[in-house]
Amino acid sequence: MTENYFAPSELIINEDGSIFHLHLKPKNLADKVILVGDPGRVALVASHFDDAECEVSNREFRTVTGTYKGKRITVLSTGIGCDNIDIVVNELDALANIDFETRREKTEKRQLTLVRIGTCGGLQPHTPIGTFVASEKSIGFDGLLNFYEGREKLDGEFEAEFKKQVKWMQQLGNPYVANADPELLNRIAQDDMVRGVTIACGGFFGPQGRRLRLPLADPDLNRKIEDFEYKGHKITNFEMESSALAGLAYLMGHKALTCCMVIANRRQKEANAGYKNTIDGLIKEVLERI
């Protein structure tokens, strides 16, 4: 197979040899990567490191690479949304698997382990505020994976059943279902996290069924989502990044998982705005298990 050549317009490399958005060089990237949405949370994760070898910041993308109990780990902020995950995962894969000197794909592929630590809204009685949810499956409302070859390799059976049960409106675009890496799921979730089905939304308000001044296209969608059940699976939580992470990683040959702490329960109509003081417990568990 002929190695792919990636032109400067497709793979943008900064003058200092770093990749365009993340400003990271290949040598800065560890095999184990923790992704967080909030740039401020990078410092919280890195505060547990034994040492730090590099710190880089550009826009919402802040990165620290260091070691934790002998494990080399990169922690990186993505900002909010699947569009940012598209940037982050593609650039991380490029750092790992493209030679920046020749602009060609490397013969030997490097597999990354990507674990997102985030927050979410719980949708079931068994996901109250403070619950840790590991996303076994992620349903993408964002449509990102529809632009990539290989989308048909995702969980089409679950997708079809979801659209059938919730009477999915065609105008909303086509959802997709991406599964977490099974080995990584078992290693991180173990027996003390809820293994759930997560919906990744393309927004915080309307896409998650929140109505302020604008009416919703399907005001009953959240109820149908909460009632959905298929082969023992119920939808446990809303967030905004898990589907793109799981889907892109799967197609690229990496391992990925999203772990979130519930900071609001939509059924109980409760929220914890002070969650930043308690998410450190989830961070510690992921650091130990990654």
NORMOLIN-V783091 format. One record per backbone hydrogen bond with DSSP energy under -1.0 kcal/mol. NH is the residue of the N-H (numbers start at 1). CO is the residue of the C=O. E is the energy in kcal/mol with one decimal. If there is no record, write none. Layout:
nh | co | e
NH | CO | E
NH | CO | E
//
This chain:
nh | co | e
6 | 103 | -2.8
10 | 7 | -1.6
11 | 7 | -2.7
14 | 18 | -3.3
17 | 14 | -2.1
19 | 24 | -2.6
20 | 12 | -1.9
23 | 19 | -2.1
28 | 25 | -2.2
29 | 26 | -1.3
33 | 113 | -3.3
34 | 74 | -3.1
35 | 115 | -2.4
36 | 76 | -2.4
41 | 38 | -1.6
45 | 41 | -2.2
46 | 42 | -2.9
47 | 43 | -1.5
48 | 45 | -1.7
49 | 46 | -1.5
50 | 67 | -3.2
51 | 67 | -1.0
53 | 65 | -2.9
54 | 65 | -1.5
56 | 63 | -2.4
58 | 61 | -2.5
61 | 58 | -2.3
63 | 56 | -3.4
64 | 75 | -2.4
65 | 54 | -2.0
66 | 73 | -2.6
67 | 51 | -1.6
68 | 71 | -2.6
71 | 68 | -2.1
73 | 66 | -2.9
74 | 32 | -2.6
75 | 64 | -3.0
76 | 34 | -2.6
77 | 62 | -2.2
78 | 36 | -2.7
79 | 37 | -1.6
85 | 81 | -1.4
86 | 82 | -1.9
87 | 83 | -1.3
88 | 84 | -2.7
89 | 85 | -2.8
90 | 86 | -1.5
91 | 87 | -2.3
92 | 88 | -2.6
93 | 89 | -2.5
94 | 90 | -2.1
95 | 91 | -2.3
96 | 92 | -1.7
97 | 93 | -2.8
98 | 94 | -1.9
99 | 104 | -2.8
103 | 99 | -2.2
105 | 4 | -1.3
106 | 97 | -2.5
113 | 31 | -2.9
114 | 255 | -3.1
115 | 33 | -2.6
116 | 257 | -2.7
117 | 35 | -3.0
118 | 259 | -2.3
120 | 261 | -1.8
121 | 238 | -2.1
122 | 264 | -3.5
123 | 236 | -3.0
127 | 124 | -1.9
130 | 262 | -3.0
131 | 128 | -2.1
133 | 260 | -3.2
134 | 194 | -3.0
135 | 258 | -2.7
136 | 134 | -1.1
136 | 196 | -1.8
137 | 196 | -1.6
138 | 178 | -2.6
139 | 198 | -3.3
140 | 176 | -3.2
141 | 200 | -2.9
146 | 143 | -1.1
147 | 144 | -1.9
148 | 145 | -1.6
151 | 148 | -1.1
153 | 150 | -2.4
154 | 151 | -1.8
155 | 177 | -2.2
156 | 154 | -1.8
159 | 155 | -1.9
160 | 156 | -2.6
161 | 157 | -2.0
162 | 158 | -2.4
163 | 159 | -2.4
164 | 160 | -1.9
165 | 161 | -2.6
166 | 162 | -2.3
168 | 163 | -2.2
172 | 169 | -2.0
173 | 170 | -1.9
176 | 140 | -1.1
178 | 138 | -2.7
180 | 136 | -2.4
181 | 256 | -1.9
185 | 181 | -2.6
186 | 182 | -2.2
187 | 183 | -2.1
188 | 184 | -2.5
189 | 185 | -2.6
190 | 186 | -1.1
192 | 189 | -1.4
194 | 132 | -2.6
196 | 134 | -2.4
198 | 137 | -2.9
199 | 237 | -2.8
200 | 139 | -2.7
201 | 239 | -2.9
208 | 205 | -1.4
209 | 206 | -2.1
210 | 205 | -2.6
221 | 218 | -2.0
224 | 220 | -1.9
225 | 221 | -2.4
226 | 222 | -2.6
227 | 223 | -1.8
230 | 233 | -2.0
233 | 230 | -2.0
236 | 197 | -2.3
237 | 197 | -1.3
238 | 121 | -2.4
239 | 199 | -2.5
245 | 241 | -1.8
246 | 242 | -2.7
247 | 243 | -2.7
248 | 244 | -2.5
249 | 245 | -2.1
250 | 246 | -2.0
251 | 247 | -2.2
252 | 248 | -1.9
253 | 249 | -1.1
254 | 249 | -2.9
255 | 112 | -2.7
257 | 114 | -1.9
259 | 116 | -3.2
260 | 133 | -2.8
261 | 118 | -2.2
262 | 131 | -2.8
263 | 120 | -2.7
265 | 270 | -2.2
266 | 122 | -2.5
269 | 265 | -1.1
270 | 265 | -1.6
272 | 263 | -3.3
277 | 274 | -1.5
278 | 275 | -2.3
279 | 275 | -1.4
281 | 278 | -1.3
283 | 279 | -1.8
284 | 280 | -2.3
285 | 281 | -1.6
286 | 282 | -2.2
287 | 283 | -2.5
288 | 284 | -1.9
289 | 285 | -1.6
290 | 286 | -2.4
//
